[in-house]
Amino acid sequence: MERRLWIQGGLESRKNISIVSKKRYEGKTVDEIMYEVNTFRNVVIEMTVELSAVKPTREPKRELQTPDNIEFVFV
């Protein structure tokens, strides 16, 4: 499953930390968790995204985007 955040052309996502329920998601694969994040509401308790500026601003083309580094933390 493709994992991306849509961010404006001048910013790039370096790291995405999503906090999810340990009781509900421990033992599930990243693809299973991502499916629920993209399908259901209130799955992620808290999300922190580290951004960096891209100079010059890149065009908003899908092929210029890089896959996100998504990390799940269980609490």
Residue pairs with C-beta under 8 A, 6 or more apart in sequence:
1 31
1 34
1 35
2 67
3 34
3 67
3 68
3 70
4 65
4 67
4 68
5 13
5 16
5 49
5 68
7 13
7 51
8 60
9 54
9 57
9 58
9 59
9 60
10 53
10 54
10 55
10 57
10 58
11 51
11 52
11 53
11 54
12 51
12 52
12 53
12 54
12 66
13 49
13 50
13 51
13 68
13 69
14 50
14 51
14 52
14 69
15 49
15 50
15 69
15 71
16 47
16 48
16 49
16 50
16 68
16 69
16 70
16 71
17 47
17 48
17 49
17 71
17 73
18 37
18 44
18 46
18 47
18 70
18 71
18 72
18 73
19 44
19 45
19 46
19 47
19 72
19 73
19 74
19 75
20 33
20 37
20 43
20 44
20 45
20 72
20 73
20 74
20 75
21 45
21 74
21 75
22 74
22 75
25 33
25 36
25 72
25 74
26 74
30 70
30 72
33 43
33 72
34 70
36 43
37 43
37 44
45 75
58 64
